[in-house]
Amino acid sequence: LLKQNRQLKELDIAKDRFIAITTHELRTPLAAMCSAAEILKLKLYDTPEQMDEFTNIIFEQGGHLQDLVNDILDFAKI
């Protein structure tokens, strides 16, 4: 019973670490996407090239975010 209790505590700690890391990893691309979208919305760019840069940031970070979510869903199946 003590061994099972210790294992459950270790699993709980691992779960907390996983959630903390995952939350950070999801927030990073989301913050980049929201910032770039806000710049585009407020028209705070000077050239069409800058507009393309911000559009690319949203596209690339969206792909990264999608990959992360897919990885989490795959992990959940295990």
Stockholm file with secondary structure:
# STOCKHOLM 1.0

chainA/1-78         LLKQNRQLKELDIAKDRFIAITTHELRTPLAAMCSAAEILKLKLYDTPEQMDEFTNIIFEQGGHLQDLVNDILDFAKI
#=GR chainA/1-78 SS CHHHHHHHHHHHHHHHHHHHHHHHHHHHHHHHHHHHHHHHHTTCCSSHHHHHHHHHHHHHHHHHHHHHHHHHHHHHHC
#=GC SS_cons        CHHHHHHHHHHHHHHHHHHHHHHHHHHHHHHHHHHHHHHHHTTCCSSHHHHHHHHHHHHHHHHHHHHHHHHHHHHHHC
//
